[in-house]
Amino acid sequence: MKKTFTAATVEEARQAAAADFGVGEDMITFTVIEEPKKGLFGKVKGEAKVEAEYEPPLTKADIAKNYMLEVMKAMGIADASITVSDAENGALFELSGEGLEELLGKKGELLDAFQYLSSLVCNKVDRDYFRISTDCNGFREKRKQQLEELARKIAANVKKSGRTSALEPMNPYERRIIHAAVSEIEGVTSRSTGEEPYRKVLISSTERRPRNNDFRGKGGRKGGNRRDRKPKAHYDITTSFEKDYKRPKPEDTLNAGLYGKIEF
């Protein structure tokens, strides 16, 4: 950004530039175009003219966006656009365009990795954590609907069977969606168990089922034959991305928010 300032003296022109840009003079590059001239009897003629150049420092959002564009360019994705909007403690980057399937991967694992790397790059600037969230052609909303549908399906099975069902490990964002969906269904509850990145959701029934002590299964033993019992349901909706990184990722550390009473 370049601007020209005129004043009675060069120093006054420099001060005017600093006031206009709202920064100190040491952050501005000055070029003196013209200085006042002294005429007869020491009388000053004309004014000082100074060209001032100032480049505002890049924000973390700018750094993240530039990095994303460079990566997509290297992948041969040239027609994509990025819309940046403010979000809690950071920004949401919405990617749109053709050929972005390569950035999704199976169940969004590559998009998660892309988000993670962008977060690392922009947060090198200082210690103030800036949360990066990414979406690609509305993928996150579609994924949210799939998880909510899955949560309702598992909850129905749990209510019917009375047995706890475990999902495969998910990141905190997806676990939050499951917990939120389960919290709206009577007769079931959910909790998270395990350590990152293998932390998973368990869905259990809150309704006590009567114990039938007279029930006899094969072989005449009470409770039936253990080999005849069906194993607990196990649903695989994980991504391999969580399994590749054993340490929690910065963008996975979420505040409790609306569902603060639920253990994530």
N, C-alpha and C positions, 0 to 999 in steps of 0.2 A: 504494500500500500504506500503510494507516494503522494505527497502534497507539497505545495509551495506556499511559503509564508513570507510576508513582508512586514517590516517594522522599522522603527527609527534606527535601531542598531541590530547587529547580528545576534547579540545575546538576547535581545527582546524577541527576535524572530524564533530563536531556539526555544525560549520559554513558551511562546505561543503554540509551537508544535507539540511540546510536552503536554500542555493543558488540553489541546485538542484530542490527542491520542489517549490521554488519561494515564500515562506512564512516565517514568523518569527519563531525563535526557540521555542517560547512559544506555537506554534500550533503543535509542533512535540513531539512525545513520544520517548525518547532515552533510550536505554539499552546498557551499556558499556560491551562489550564482552571481550575486552583485553586492558590493559593499557601498555604503554612503561615501560620497566624495567631498573633500573639503575645498571650498571655493575661496574667493578673495577674502582676506581678513579673517580666515579661519571659519567662515560660515559653511555649515554642512549642507550639501545639496543631495537630493534624492533619498531613497530609502534602501535598507538592506533587504536582499531577497535570498531566501534559503530554501533549498529543497530537502524535505525530510522524508525518510523511508522507514516504515515500521511494519514488521511482520509479527502478528499476534502469535503466541505460542499455541501449538496444537493441543486441543483438549484430548482427554482419554477416548472420548467417542470418535474424534477425528482419527486418532491413531489406530483404533480398532477397525474403523471403516476402511482406511487405507490398506491395512493388512489384508482384510477380507478381499478387497478388489485385486490386490496383487496375487493372492492365492488363486482366485477364480480365473484371472488372466493366464496364470501358469497352467491351469487345467484346461485352457482352451474355451472357457466360458466368457464370452465377450459381451453378450447382449443383456446380461443380468443387471438389475438395479437394486440399490439398497436404500430403504427408507428408515430413518432413525427417529425414534420417539422416546420421550422421557419415560422412565420406569422407576420403581422404588430402588433407591441406592444405585442407580445405573441407567442403562438405556436398552431399549428393544430394537434389534436390527431385523427388519423384515426383508428377506431376499425374494425377488420375483423375476420371472423371465423364463426363457426356454433353456432346456438342457441342464436344469438344476437337479435332475434325478441323481446325478453322480455325487451330489453333496449330501444326499440323504442316507444312503446305505440301508441295510436291513434294519427295520424298526427305528430308524433315525440315529443309528450309532455314529455315522460319519458327521452328521449335523452336531451331535453332542461333542465330538472331538474338535470340530471346527470352532464351536463356541468356547471350548476349554482353551485352545491355543490362542484365540483372539483375546481371551481374558488375561492370559499370561503376558502377552505382548504389551497390552495397554497398561497393565498394572505394574510394569517395571519403572514407571515414571516416579512414583512415590509410594508411601505406605498406606495411603487412603484407598481402601478397596472399592473398586468400581465394578458393579455387577453387570455382566454381559449376558443378554438373553437373545437367542436367535430363532427365527422361524423362516420357513421356506415354502412359499406358495400355499400357505395355510395348513402345513403339515401338523403343527402342534395341536390345532383345534380338532383335526381328524383323529389324531392319536388320543386326545382327551376323551372323545366320544367312544372310541374303542375300549379304553380302559374302564370307563363308566359302565358300559354294557357288560364287560367282563365281570366287574365287581358285582353287578346285580345278578348275573348268572350264577356266580360262585355262592353268593349269599343265599340264593334260592335253594341250591343244593345242600348247603350247610344246614339251613332250617329244616329241610326234609330229612336229612340223614342224622343230624345232631353231631356230626364229626367235624373237627377243625380242618380247614383246607389251607395249604401254604402255597403262595405264589413264588415264582423264581425271583432272585434278587433284582431290584429296580433302583434307580436313582431317587433321591428325595422328592424331586418334582413329581415323578410318576406315583410314588408311594402316597404323596399328599392327595392326588386325585382319587386313588383307591379309598383312602380313609374318608374323604369327603363324601363319596358315593355311598359307602357302607353306613355312615352316620345317619343317613336319611332313611334307612331300612330298619323297621322294627324287628326285634328278635335276634339280631346279630350284632357283633362288635368286631373291631379290628385292632391289631397292634403290630408294631414292628419289632423284629428280633434280629440278632446278629450284628456283626461289625461291617462297616463299609469296606469294600464295595459289594459285599455279599449280604447286606441287610435286606430282609424281605418282609412281606406282610403276611400275617396269619389272620384268617377270618374264622370266628367261632360263634356258636349259638349261645344266646343268653337265656334260653328256655330250658328248664330242667326236664329231662326225659325220665319217666318212671322206669325203675329197674325191675326187670322180671326175673326173679330168682328161680322160678320154676321152669325157665326156658332150658330145654335140653337140645343140643345139636347132635350131630353125628357122633356115634360112640357112646351116647347116653350121658355125656358130661355136661354139667351146667355151663352155660355161656357159649356152648358150641365149640366147634373145632377151630383153632386159631388159623389153620391153613385155609379155612373156608371164608375167612373174613376178607373183605375187599380192602386194598391199601388206600390210604388217604389220597385224596385228589391232589395232583401236582400239576400246576399250569405253567407252561414256559412262555413268558412274554418278555423275557429279558433281552438285553442287547449284549453282544460280546465286548462292547466298549468298556462296561463296568468291570468285567473280569480281567481286562488288560492292565488296568491301573489299580493298584492295591491301596493307594493313599486316597483319602477323600479329596475331591476336587473343589477349588475355591467357589465355583458357581453353584455347587451342590449344597452349600451351607445356607439353609433357609431359615428365616425367622418363622415363628409359629403362626403369626398372622391370624386369619379368621378361625382356623382350627387349632388354636393354641392349646386346648385341653387334650388334644390327641397326641400320643407319643409317636413321633416319626422316626 
